[in-house]
Amino acid sequence: MKTRLTNLVLLMAIMAVPLAAHAQGKIGVINLNSAIGSTAEGKKAISDLETKFAPRKQELQRLQQEIQAIQDQLSKQSATLSDDEQRRLSRELEDKQRIMKRSADDAQSDYNADTEEAVSRIGKKMVRVIGDYAQQNGFVLVIDGAQIPIYYAAKDIEISADIVKRYDAANPLPAAAGAPKPAVPHP
């Protein structure tokens, strides 16, 4: 009930903002997570995370294959295996499944923490870029369309592409050794 009331109040406030903002300034909509992932720094962070976690992913795939092999052996050879061998394989299967679950949980936890750190780091810089952009372009309100349900928004209030361009210009990645520097667009 409290959630419904909160959502209703939020919806009414959102509906009232365009009327007040129309007389005083513009409203902008951005998908902050998408914009973060679209920046050069965001793309590099994603690539770095994939590279960092590739060995763990390969290890999990190897464990999954071992588990599948044991399961296949138990199902296909159950009639010919001795009771001791079936118990040994069953214990081995349980051990590998337990190791896989722990490893997968640890890898996911580490990946989530690293992703959250990168999003937070880039997001803090992006919020400054959004604030500057909003002031320079007469916006009185910029909302994250992924966080607040938006039932209609005119296409001309979507500012994600402009913010990504400004962010990349303000936060260029260091050029790789020997690679030519990309031209920085001027806003």
N, CA, C and O of each residue as an XYZ file, in Angstrom:
748
protein
N       0.824     -1.180      0.000
C       0.000      0.000      0.000
C       0.869      1.245      0.000
O       0.613      2.185     -0.753
N       1.908      1.254      0.853
C       2.799      2.397      0.944
C       3.524      2.607     -0.383
O       3.736      3.747     -0.799
N       3.901      1.526     -1.045
C       4.571      1.612     -2.334
C       3.651      2.213     -3.375
O       4.085      3.036     -4.182
N       2.398      1.821     -3.372
C       1.430      2.382     -4.328
C       1.273      3.878     -4.112
O       1.243      4.654     -5.067
N       1.174      4.272     -2.855
C       1.020      5.678     -2.537
C       2.262      6.457     -2.975
O       2.147      7.540     -3.549
N       3.414      5.920     -2.711
C       4.656      6.569     -3.125
C       4.708      6.698     -4.631
O       5.053      7.760     -5.147
N       4.369      5.632     -5.350
C       4.362      5.671     -6.811
C       3.348      6.676     -7.337
O       3.619      7.375     -8.313
N       2.193      6.754     -6.705
C       1.168      7.704     -7.128
C       1.652      9.135     -6.932
O       1.488      9.973     -7.820
N       2.245      9.419     -5.781
C       2.769     10.757     -5.515
C       3.877     11.093     -6.508
O       3.930     12.205     -7.032
N       4.756     10.133     -6.765
C       5.836     10.336     -7.735
C       5.270     10.602     -9.122
O       5.742     11.502     -9.817
N       4.279      9.843     -9.532
C       3.665     10.032    -10.839
C       3.031     11.410    -10.948
O       3.170     12.084    -11.968
N       2.334     11.829     -9.892
C       1.704     13.150     -9.911
C       2.766     14.242     -9.985
O       2.585     15.236    -10.689
N       3.858     14.069     -9.273
C       4.937     15.059     -9.305
C       5.562     15.122    -10.688
O       5.860     16.205    -11.191
N       5.759     13.965    -11.302
C       6.345     13.923    -12.640
C       5.409     14.592    -13.640
O       5.852     15.316    -14.531
N       4.124     14.345    -13.486
C       3.162     14.948    -14.406
C       3.103     16.459    -14.215
O       2.866     17.185    -15.181
N       3.310     16.948    -13.008
C       3.251     18.379    -12.744
C       4.504     19.093    -13.212
O       4.443     20.266    -13.580
N       5.643     18.407    -13.204
C       6.907     19.022    -13.585
C       6.878     19.573    -15.010
O       7.334     20.698    -15.213
N       6.365     18.841    -16.014
C       6.387     19.393    -17.363
C       5.640     20.725    -17.469
O       6.059     21.606    -18.219
N       4.545     20.881    -16.730
C       3.795     22.137    -16.789
C       4.624     23.275    -16.219
O       4.702     24.347    -16.819
N       5.236     23.056    -15.079
C       6.055     24.092    -14.473
C       7.326     24.313    -15.279
O       7.748     25.454    -15.468
N       7.937     23.240    -15.754
C       9.196     23.338    -16.486
C       8.994     23.992    -17.837
O       9.884     24.688    -18.326
N       7.844     23.782    -18.444
C       7.577     24.364    -19.757
C       7.666     25.882    -19.688
O       8.142     26.524    -20.624
N       7.215     26.446    -18.598
C       7.242     27.895    -18.449
C       8.634     28.383    -18.065
O       8.953     29.546    -18.312
N       9.467     27.543    -17.474
C      10.743     27.988    -16.939
C      11.966     27.391    -17.645
O      13.024     28.021    -17.636
N      11.870     26.246    -18.234
C      13.023     25.612    -18.846
C      12.671     24.266    -19.422
O      11.498     23.909    -19.526
N      13.699     23.513    -19.801
C      13.510     22.226    -20.459
C      13.743     21.076    -19.488
O      14.371     21.225    -18.440
N      13.211     19.927    -19.883
C      13.416     18.684    -19.147
C      14.189     17.749    -20.060
O      13.916     17.679    -21.258
N      15.144     17.036    -19.502
C      15.923     16.072    -20.265
C      15.800     14.690    -19.671
O      15.591     14.526    -18.469
N      15.935     13.695    -20.535
C      15.881     12.303    -20.107
C      17.170     11.630    -20.544
O      17.640     11.834    -21.664
N      17.731     10.835    -19.663
C      18.942     10.090    -19.968
C      18.808      8.698    -19.366
O      18.191      8.529    -18.314
N      19.374      7.721    -20.021
C      19.517      6.395    -19.431
C      20.969      6.344    -18.978
O      21.865      6.076    -19.777
N      21.198      6.600    -17.699
C      22.543      6.776    -17.175
C      23.408      5.535    -17.361
O      24.561      5.651    -17.778
N      22.883      4.359    -17.063
C      23.691      3.141    -17.221
C      24.072      2.907    -18.671
O      25.207      2.532    -18.963
N      23.140      3.125    -19.574
C      23.431      2.969    -20.999
C      24.462      4.001    -21.445
O      25.377      3.683    -22.205
N      24.312      5.236    -20.971
C      25.261      6.284    -21.336
C      26.651      5.955    -20.800
O      27.643      6.152    -21.502
N      26.735      5.461    -19.580
C      28.030      5.083    -19.005
C      28.683      4.003    -19.856
O      29.877      4.076    -20.148
N      27.902      2.997    -20.255
C      28.438      1.914    -21.078
C      28.783      2.341    -22.491
O      29.527      1.643    -23.179
N      28.256      3.479    -22.940
C      28.518      3.962    -24.296
C      29.739      4.868    -24.386
O      30.214      5.155    -25.485
N      30.251      5.319    -23.249
C      31.438      6.167    -23.278
C      32.662      5.328    -23.611
O      32.654      4.108    -23.447
N      33.700      5.982    -24.075
C      34.950      5.269    -24.372
C      35.490      4.612    -23.105
O      35.953      3.472    -23.135
N      35.426      5.343    -21.991
C      35.896      4.798    -20.721
C      35.038      3.616    -20.274
O      35.555      2.632    -19.747
N      33.729      3.717    -20.487
C      32.836      2.619    -20.135
C      33.096      1.378    -20.969
O      33.115      0.263    -20.447
N      33.296      1.573    -22.264
C      33.604      0.436    -23.151
C      34.915     -0.220    -22.750
O      35.035     -1.445    -22.764
N      35.902      0.603    -22.392
C      37.190      0.052    -21.965
C      37.021     -0.713    -20.656
O      37.605     -1.783    -20.485
N      36.228     -0.175    -19.734
C      36.001     -0.856    -18.457
C      35.340     -2.215    -18.679
O      35.704     -3.202    -18.040
N      34.368     -2.259    -19.588
C      33.699     -3.525    -19.896
C      34.695     -4.519    -20.487
O      34.723     -5.689    -20.105
N      35.506     -4.040    -21.417
C      36.515     -4.902    -22.045
C      37.525     -5.407    -21.007
O      37.903     -6.578    -21.014
N      37.952     -4.512    -20.120
C      38.901     -4.905    -19.074
C      38.296     -5.952    -18.141
O      38.979     -6.892    -17.734
N      37.012     -5.791    -17.801
C      36.348     -6.779    -16.944
C      36.257     -8.133    -17.636
O      36.492     -9.171    -17.016
N      35.918     -8.118    -18.918
C      35.839     -9.377    -19.655
C      37.197    -10.076    -19.694
O      37.284    -11.294    -19.536
N      38.251     -9.293    -19.906
C      39.604     -9.864    -19.938
C      39.991    -10.406    -18.567
O      40.549    -11.498    -18.458
N      39.689     -9.633    -17.519
C      40.041    -10.032    -16.158
C      39.338    -11.324    -15.742
O      39.933    -12.173    -15.079
N      38.072    -11.470    -16.133
C      37.299    -12.619    -15.672
C      37.277    -13.780    -16.663
O      36.650    -14.802    -16.384
N      37.937    -13.655    -17.799
C      37.981    -14.742    -18.787
C      38.584    -16.027    -18.209
O      38.021    -17.099    -18.431
N      39.704    -15.967    -17.478
C      40.242    -17.217    -16.913
C      39.275    -17.907    -15.949
O      39.180    -19.134    -15.936
N      38.568    -17.130    -15.154
C      37.611    -17.734    -14.218
C      36.448    -18.359    -14.979
O      35.947    -19.419    -14.606
N      36.029    -17.694    -16.043
C      34.947    -18.234    -16.866
C      35.388    -19.552    -17.509
O      34.617    -20.510    -17.565
N      36.618    -19.592    -17.987
C      37.143    -20.826    -18.591
C      37.226    -21.941    -17.551
O      36.916    -23.095    -17.846
N      37.641    -21.597    -16.348
C      37.722    -22.595    -15.279
C      36.340    -23.148    -14.945
O      36.186    -24.349    -14.726
N      35.344    -22.281    -14.906
C      33.975    -22.732    -14.636
C      33.467    -23.633    -15.763
O      32.776    -24.619    -15.506
N      33.806    -23.300    -16.999
C      33.407    -24.143    -18.127
C      34.092    -25.508    -18.049
O      33.481    -26.534    -18.350
N      35.366    -25.513    -17.642
C      36.094    -26.775    -17.492
C      35.444    -27.631    -16.406
O      35.258    -28.834    -16.588
N      35.103    -27.015    -15.285
C      34.436    -27.748    -14.208
C      33.088    -28.292    -14.670
O      32.734    -29.427    -14.348
N      32.342    -27.501    -15.415
C      31.044    -27.948    -15.922
C      31.215    -29.162    -16.836
O      30.414    -30.095    -16.793
N      32.244    -29.144    -17.648
C      32.501    -30.289    -18.541
C      32.858    -31.532    -17.726
O      32.418    -32.634    -18.055
N      33.648    -31.363    -16.670
C      33.999    -32.497    -15.816
C      32.753    -33.057    -15.128
O      32.583    -34.272    -15.032
N      31.905    -32.185    -14.660
C      30.659    -32.613    -14.015
C      29.795    -33.371    -15.013
O      29.239    -34.421    -14.688
N      29.683    -32.846    -16.214
C      28.874    -33.496    -17.248
C      29.445    -34.873    -17.595
O      28.695    -35.826    -17.807
N      30.778    -34.972    -17.652
C      31.414    -36.256    -17.971
C      31.112    -37.300    -16.891
O      30.828    -38.457    -17.201
N      31.175    -36.886    -15.635
C      30.881    -37.816    -14.532
C      29.409    -38.221    -14.574
O      29.087    -39.395    -14.391
N      28.512    -37.263    -14.814
C      27.090    -37.576    -14.906
C      26.825    -38.553    -16.055
O      26.045    -39.495    -15.913
N      27.472    -38.319    -17.179
C      27.318    -39.234    -18.318
C      27.820    -40.635    -17.975
O      27.177    -41.637    -18.288
N      28.972    -40.679    -17.329
C      29.539    -41.974    -16.956
C      28.615    -42.710    -15.995
O      28.397    -43.913    -16.138
N      28.077    -41.999    -15.024
C      27.165    -42.637    -14.071
C      25.888    -43.127    -14.745
O      25.394    -44.205    -14.416
N      25.357    -42.362    -15.667
C      24.097    -42.773    -16.297
C      24.311    -43.879    -17.337
O      23.482    -44.782    -17.453
N      25.397    -43.820    -18.083
C      25.620    -44.796    -19.157
C      26.190    -46.120    -18.649
O      25.919    -47.178    -19.218
N      26.978    -46.056    -17.579
C      27.658    -47.262    -17.109
C      27.144    -47.742    -15.751
O      27.808    -48.529    -15.076
N      25.980    -47.277    -15.357
C      25.483    -47.639    -14.025
C      25.333    -49.151    -13.851
O      25.538    -49.671    -12.754
N      24.983    -49.845    -14.909
C      24.793    -51.290    -14.802
C      26.118    -52.035    -14.678
O      26.169    -53.110    -14.079
N      27.190    -51.475    -15.237
C      28.470    -52.182    -15.243
C      29.414    -51.718    -14.144
O      30.416    -52.383    -13.883
N      29.126    -50.603    -13.499
C      30.013    -50.101    -12.439
C      29.731    -50.825    -11.129
O      28.592    -51.170    -10.814
N      30.808    -51.044    -10.374
C      30.639    -51.650     -9.050
C      30.006    -50.618     -8.120
O      30.011    -49.420     -8.405
N      29.469    -51.096     -7.023
C      28.855    -50.190     -6.044
C      29.876    -49.200     -5.504
O      29.575    -48.019     -5.333
N      31.087    -49.688     -5.236
C      32.141    -48.797     -4.737
C      32.478    -47.717     -5.757
O      32.651    -46.554     -5.392
N      32.571    -48.086     -7.018
C      32.893    -47.123     -8.078
C      31.754    -46.123     -8.250
O      32.007    -44.940     -8.477
N      30.516    -46.570     -8.148
C      29.377    -45.650     -8.247
C      29.392    -44.653     -7.085
O      29.136    -43.465     -7.284
N      29.688    -45.132     -5.875
C      29.779    -44.234     -4.711
C      30.923    -43.238     -4.876
O      30.771    -42.059     -4.558
N      32.055    -43.703     -5.366
C      33.205    -42.827     -5.574
C      32.869    -41.741     -6.596
O      33.150    -40.562     -6.378
N      32.269    -42.148     -7.707
C      31.898    -41.170     -8.738
C      30.827    -40.202     -8.227
O      30.858    -39.016     -8.552
N      29.900    -40.696     -7.442
C      28.859    -39.832     -6.875
C      29.469    -38.795     -5.929
O      29.093    -37.624     -5.961
N      30.413    -39.232     -5.088
C      31.105    -38.289     -4.188
C      31.903    -37.267     -4.994
O      31.881    -36.072     -4.698
N      32.604    -37.750     -6.010
C      33.387    -36.846     -6.862
C      32.468    -35.828     -7.547
O      32.799    -34.647     -7.657
N      31.325    -36.306     -7.999
C      30.355    -35.417     -8.646
C      29.863    -34.349     -7.656
O      29.809    -33.166     -7.991
N      29.512    -34.766     -6.456
C      29.054    -33.809     -5.449
C      30.137    -32.792     -5.105
O      29.859    -31.601     -4.972
N      31.374    -33.268     -4.962
C      32.492    -32.365     -4.657
C      32.689    -31.332     -5.768
O      32.854    -30.143     -5.495
N      32.670    -31.784     -6.997
C      32.863    -30.869     -8.131
C      31.692    -29.888     -8.252
O      31.892    -28.720     -8.587
N      30.484    -30.358     -7.982
C      29.331    -29.461     -8.026
C      29.433    -28.391     -6.932
O      29.102    -27.227     -7.156
N      29.893    -28.803     -5.749
C      30.066    -27.861     -4.646
C      31.156    -26.832     -4.987
O      30.982    -25.637     -4.751
N      32.267    -27.303     -5.538
C      33.354    -26.407     -5.943
C      32.874    -25.452     -7.031
O      33.193    -24.264     -7.011
N      32.112    -25.979     -7.971
C      31.605    -25.132     -9.058
C      30.675    -24.050     -8.516
O      30.769    -22.889     -8.916
N      29.786    -24.424     -7.616
C      28.851    -23.442     -7.056
C      29.605    -22.352     -6.305
O      29.320    -21.167     -6.476
N      30.555    -22.746     -5.485
C      31.347    -21.757     -4.734
C      32.128    -20.857     -5.683
O      32.151    -19.637     -5.520
N      32.758    -21.463     -6.664
C      33.565    -20.682     -7.624
C      32.686    -19.726     -8.426
O      33.064    -18.577     -8.656
N      31.525    -20.194     -8.847
C      30.613    -19.346     -9.617
C      30.095    -18.199     -8.750
O      30.020    -17.057     -9.205
N      29.741    -18.502     -7.508
C      29.265    -17.451     -6.596
C      30.353    -16.413     -6.336
O      30.088    -15.211     -6.348
N      31.582    -16.886     -6.100
C      32.701    -15.970     -5.849
C      32.990    -15.120     -7.084
O      33.203    -13.912     -6.973
N      32.997    -15.744     -8.249
C      33.273    -15.009     -9.486
C      32.188    -13.963     -9.730
O      32.492    -12.832    -10.107
N      30.931    -14.332     -9.517
C      29.835    -13.390     -9.736
C      29.922    -12.232     -8.751
O      29.712    -11.078     -9.124
N      30.227    -12.536     -7.506
C      30.359    -11.500     -6.484
C      31.497    -10.537     -6.835
O      31.332     -9.321     -6.748
N      32.636    -11.076     -7.227
C      33.783    -10.241     -7.604
C      33.466     -9.409     -8.839
O      33.812     -8.229     -8.900
N      32.814    -10.014     -9.820
C      32.444     -9.304    -11.047
C      31.477     -8.164    -10.728
O      31.635     -7.050    -11.229
N      30.482     -8.445     -9.898
C      29.516     -7.406     -9.512
C      30.204     -6.249     -8.788
O      29.901     -5.084     -9.043
N      31.129     -6.575     -7.886
C      31.840     -5.528     -7.139
C      32.690     -4.677     -8.078
O      32.700     -3.452     -7.964
N      33.399     -5.313     -9.000
C      34.234     -4.572     -9.949
C      33.381     -3.730    -10.890
O      33.751     -2.606    -11.227
N      32.243     -4.272    -11.314
C      31.339     -3.524    -12.188
C      30.772     -2.324    -11.451
O      30.719     -1.220    -11.994
N      30.349     -2.542    -10.217
C      29.788     -1.450     -9.419
C      30.828     -0.344     -9.206
O      30.494      0.840     -9.255
N      32.062     -0.724     -8.975
C      33.128      0.265     -8.772
C      33.325      1.084    -10.041
O      33.443      2.307     -9.972
N      33.364      0.423    -11.210
C      33.561      1.127    -12.474
C      32.388      2.049    -12.778
O      32.590      3.191    -13.192
N      31.170      1.568    -12.577
C      29.983      2.389    -12.837
C      29.969      3.588    -11.894
O      29.642      4.697    -12.317
N      30.313      3.389    -10.640
C      30.336      4.479     -9.677
C      31.392      5.518    -10.058
O      31.128      6.720    -10.022
N      32.575      5.054    -10.419
C      33.673      5.948    -10.781
C      33.300      6.787    -12.007
O      33.473      8.006    -12.003
N      32.796      6.140    -13.040
C      32.415      6.845    -14.269
C      31.164      7.686    -14.016
O      31.054      8.806    -14.517
N      30.228      7.152    -13.245
C      28.982      7.860    -12.961
C      29.205      9.181    -12.250
O      28.522     10.162    -12.542
N      30.157      9.222    -11.315
C      30.444     10.471    -10.604
C      30.908     11.547    -11.581
O      30.500     12.704    -11.478
N      31.754     11.166    -12.520
C      32.214     12.137    -13.517
C      31.080     12.520    -14.459
O      30.971     13.675    -14.870
N      30.233     11.543    -14.802
C      29.144     11.818    -15.737
C      28.126     12.772    -15.131
O      27.576     13.615    -15.840
N      27.866     12.656    -13.843
C      26.909     13.543    -13.191
C      27.381     15.000    -13.309
O      26.569     15.905    -13.504
N      28.687     15.218    -13.190
C      29.218     16.580    -13.367
C      28.994     17.064    -14.797
O      28.622     18.218    -15.012
N      29.220     16.179    -15.781
C      29.008     16.533    -17.185
C      27.531     16.856    -17.424
O      27.212     17.819    -18.121
N      26.639     16.061    -16.852
C      25.195     16.295    -17.005
C      24.817     17.644    -16.395
O      24.049     18.398    -16.992
N      25.347     17.951    -15.221
C      25.056     19.228    -14.576
C      25.509     20.408    -15.432
O      24.770     21.378    -15.604
N      26.712     20.322    -15.962
C      27.217     21.396    -16.833
C      26.358     21.519    -18.085
O      25.984     22.622    -18.486
N      26.053     20.397    -18.689
C      25.236     20.385    -19.913
C      23.859     20.993    -19.643
O      23.368     21.797    -20.436
N      23.246     20.614    -18.540
C      21.912     21.110    -18.210
C      21.937     22.626    -18.021
O      21.057     23.328    -18.519
N      22.921     23.124    -17.318
C      23.024     24.570    -17.100
C      23.268     25.314    -18.406
O      22.674     26.367    -18.639
N      24.132     24.780    -19.253
C      24.470     25.451    -20.512
C      23.322     25.431    -21.510
O      23.245     26.296    -22.382
N      22.425     24.451    -21.390
C      21.358     24.283    -22.375
C      19.962     24.573    -21.835
O      18.969     24.249    -22.486
N      19.878     25.166    -20.678
C      18.584     25.599    -20.144
C      17.684     24.498    -19.620
O      16.463     24.653    -19.613
N      18.260     23.391    -19.180
C      17.453     22.316    -18.598
C      17.229     22.605    -17.116
O      18.162     22.961    -16.396
N      16.005     22.450    -16.677
C      15.698     22.615    -15.260
C      15.626     21.268    -14.551
O      15.653     21.197    -13.322
N      15.534     20.203    -15.340
C      15.419     18.870    -14.767
C      15.954     17.848    -15.759
O      15.608     17.874    -16.940
N      16.797     16.949    -15.271
C      17.266     15.811    -16.069
C      16.992     14.577    -15.227
O      17.452     14.475    -14.090
N      16.237     13.635    -15.794
C      15.885     12.419    -15.052
C      16.436     11.197    -15.770
O      16.630     11.195    -16.985
N      16.680     10.166    -14.986
C      17.153      8.889    -15.520
C      15.933      8.058    -15.886
O      15.224      7.568    -15.007
N      15.691      7.900    -17.170
C      14.533      7.166    -17.651
C      14.530      5.707    -17.244
O      13.478      5.067    -17.264
N      15.677      5.166    -16.875
C      15.731      3.771    -16.440
C      15.323      3.630    -14.970
O      14.985      2.532    -14.527
N      15.351      4.726    -14.216
C      15.039      4.673    -12.796
C      13.604      5.081    -12.481
O      13.000      4.596    -11.525
N      13.077      5.973    -13.295
C      11.722      6.475    -13.076
C      10.872      6.051    -14.261
O      11.260      6.286    -15.405
N       9.730      5.437    -14.022
C       8.901      5.034    -15.159
C       8.431      6.257    -15.944
O       7.819      7.172    -15.393
N       8.726      6.250    -17.218
C       8.308      7.335    -18.098
C       7.357      6.730    -19.115
O       7.707      5.795    -19.836
N       6.169      7.267    -19.161
C       5.151      6.717    -20.043
C       5.144      7.399    -21.399
O       4.658      6.838    -22.381
N       5.672      8.583    -21.451
C       5.835      9.271    -22.726
C       6.947     10.295    -22.558
O       7.022     10.993    -21.546
N       7.794     10.371    -23.549
C       8.835     11.394    -23.588
C       9.098     11.720    -25.051
O       9.320     10.824    -25.866
N       9.072     12.995    -25.375
C       9.384     13.417    -26.743
C      10.839     13.080    -27.034
O      11.688     13.163    -26.146
N      11.123     12.708    -28.247
C      12.472     12.283    -28.618
C      13.506     13.398    -28.436
O      14.676     13.118    -28.174
N      13.086     14.651    -28.570
C      14.040     15.746    -28.480
C      14.501     16.047    -27.057
O      15.370     16.900    -26.874
N      13.955     15.384    -26.049
C      14.438     15.610    -24.688
C      15.430     14.530    -24.258
O      15.978     14.610    -23.159
N      15.672     13.527    -25.096
C      16.648     12.473    -24.803
C      18.042     13.053    -25.045
O      18.371     13.434    -26.169
N      18.853     13.120    -24.001
C      20.149     13.783    -24.085
C      21.335     12.822    -23.958
O      22.477     13.272    -23.867
N      21.090     11.527    -23.951
C      22.164     10.558    -23.710
C      23.318     10.709    -24.692
O      24.477     10.733    -24.277
N      23.026     10.813    -25.985
C      24.097     10.904    -26.994
C      24.945     12.149    -26.779
O      26.171     12.082    -26.877
N      24.317     13.281    -26.489
C      25.071     14.510    -26.234
C      25.956     14.364    -25.002
O      27.102     14.813    -24.995
N      25.425     13.742    -23.972
C      26.192     13.569    -22.737
C      27.386     12.649    -22.972
O      28.479     12.919    -22.474
N      27.190     11.566    -23.725
C      28.299     10.643    -24.011
C      29.398     11.382    -24.769
O      30.576     11.217    -24.454
N      29.035     12.194    -25.764
C      30.038     12.957    -26.528
C      30.800     13.910    -25.616
O      32.026     13.994    -25.688
N      30.089     14.617    -24.773
C      30.737     15.565    -23.865
C      31.602     14.832    -22.842
O      32.690     15.298    -22.501
N      31.127     13.694    -22.356
C      31.904     12.926    -21.384
C      33.211     12.470    -22.018
O      34.280     12.625    -21.426
N      33.128     11.906    -23.222
C      34.334     11.429    -23.898
C      35.309     12.574    -24.167
O      36.523     12.400    -24.067
N      34.768     13.746    -24.509
C      35.638     14.901    -24.752
C      36.304     15.358    -23.458
O      37.470     15.753    -23.468
N      35.579     15.310    -22.353
C      36.109     15.755    -21.071
C      36.993     14.708    -20.397
O      37.814     15.050    -19.545
N      36.835     13.448    -20.766
C      37.566     12.351    -20.125
C      38.179     11.430    -21.170
O      37.812     10.258    -21.247
N      39.114     11.942    -21.982
C      39.693     11.090    -23.025
C      40.535      9.971    -22.411
O      41.178     10.144    -21.376
N      40.508      8.842    -23.070
C      41.337      7.726    -22.634
C      42.768      7.983    -23.080
O      42.991      8.567    -24.141
N      43.739      7.556    -22.283
C      45.116      7.697    -22.736
C      45.317      6.875    -24.006
O      44.848      5.742    -24.105
N      46.017      7.459    -24.973
C      46.244      6.763    -26.241
C      47.183      5.591    -26.001
O      48.118      5.669    -25.204
N      46.910      4.502    -26.711
C      47.782      3.333    -26.625
C      49.121      3.694    -27.245
O      49.189      4.534    -28.142
N      50.169      3.072    -26.777
C      51.508      3.359    -27.290
C      51.554      3.150    -28.799
O      51.202      2.081    -29.298
N      51.982      4.160    -29.505
C      52.124      4.041    -30.960
C      50.844      4.297    -31.724
O      50.875      4.417    -32.949
N      49.711      4.384    -31.028
C      48.443      4.605    -31.723
C      48.218      6.104    -31.873
O      48.538      6.871    -30.966
N      47.672      6.528    -33.009
C      47.408      7.948    -33.179
C      46.287      8.387    -32.261
O      45.358      7.625    -31.990
N      46.377      9.633    -31.776
C      45.340     10.174    -30.888
C      44.093     10.487    -31.707
O      44.190     11.086    -32.778
N      42.907     10.082    -31.209
C      41.688     10.428    -31.915
C      41.388     11.913    -31.751
O      41.743     12.528    -30.745
N      40.731     12.471    -32.752
C      40.359     13.866    -32.691
C      39.272     14.045    -31.627
O      38.344     13.241    -31.540
N      39.394     15.093    -30.828
C      38.427     15.368    -29.777
C      37.369     16.311    -30.338
O      37.694     17.427    -30.741
N      36.098     15.877    -30.372
C      35.052     16.770    -30.904
C      34.805     17.927    -29.958
O      34.866     17.770    -28.738
N      34.529     19.079    -30.522
C      34.207     20.263    -29.715
C      32.717     20.415    -29.628
O      32.023     20.391    -30.645
N      32.204     20.575    -28.399
C      30.757     20.703    -28.215
C      30.222     22.006    -28.765
O      29.021     22.262    -28.686
